[in-house]
Amino acid sequence: MNSFPRCVLSIATSLALGVSTFAADPPAAPSPAPIVIANFTEIVPGVYGYGTWDKNFAVAPNAGFRVLGNKGALGDGGFCKNIEPSVDLSKHTFIEIALAVQPGNEVPEFTVAFGDADGTSCSARIRVGQIMPGQPVWFRLKISDFVVSTRNEDKGKDGKMDWTKVAQWHLQGDWNTKMPAQVLFIALRARS
């Protein structure tokens, strides 16, 4: 005979299985669907480069946007796109970016940045030095880890990032690294 009363075993089993034995819990608010901000495996209209990445990135069919370090793209460059109309990312927890560094990449970090409707910019960095060249990886950044720029021209009107009105994204190298940037950007999305 089992030494535990049957009701204790039933509750323990229910808890282990995640089943409630009490009054119904209120339904959880549905998580917002993921938002694909940019799919780089196809042509993305309106993307423009700057710094050493200007004219040194290209669409690799069905693969992504390839930054061409052998043609002059170094750490001090980037590309971006205005988002019209602006998009609300405030209900999401993470920004994710899929990329693959190429064997000739010498840039240790890349930056993901966003701008809101009033001109405030924020960014977060990803370290790529330890990933295997040529193997795509999803990097996950918490939205709460993005830092507002300290540059006056990037603080907008109020110096606070408004995630309800995201109007621009940027992908950048490490501006302190004047070495070849060879990376394939595959996708940028927001998830909960």
C-alpha positions, 0 to 999 in steps of 0.5 A: 500500500502506498503511504501517500494519500491518493489526493497528494499523489494526484496533486503532485502528478498534476503539478509535474505535468503542469496541470492545474487542479484548482480553479481555472487560471485566467487565460494568459495574454497571447504573445505577439507574433514574431515580426520579420524586420528584414529578410536579407535573402531577397532584395530589400528596397531602400537599403543604403550603405555608409562608411566603408560598406557603401557599395561594398555589400551585395545580395547573395541570392537565397543566402543574404546580404554579403559584406565584401571585405575583400572589396574594401568593407572594414569595421567602420561601415554599415547599412540601414533602412528607413521603416515606413510606416514605423513599426511597434516593437514594444510588446516584444522581448528580443531582437534576433539576427541571423548571420554567418561570418566568412573565413576572412572576417577580422571584425570581432563585433557587429552592432544592431541599431534602431531609431525611433520617429523623433530621431533617438537611436539605440544599439546593442553589440554582438560578439562574433569572434567565437562562431565557426566561419560559414555557419549561420547563427541566430543571435538573441538580444534583449530589447532592454539591453539596447542603449540610447546613443550618447551622441547629441545628434542621436538623442532625438527630442527626448533622449528616450527610445520609443519602441512603439515607433521604430522608424529605422534599423542599422547593421554596423561593424565595429568602428574601432576595427579597420580590418576586413568585415566579411559577414553574411546577414540573413534576417532581422526579427523581433520575438517575444 
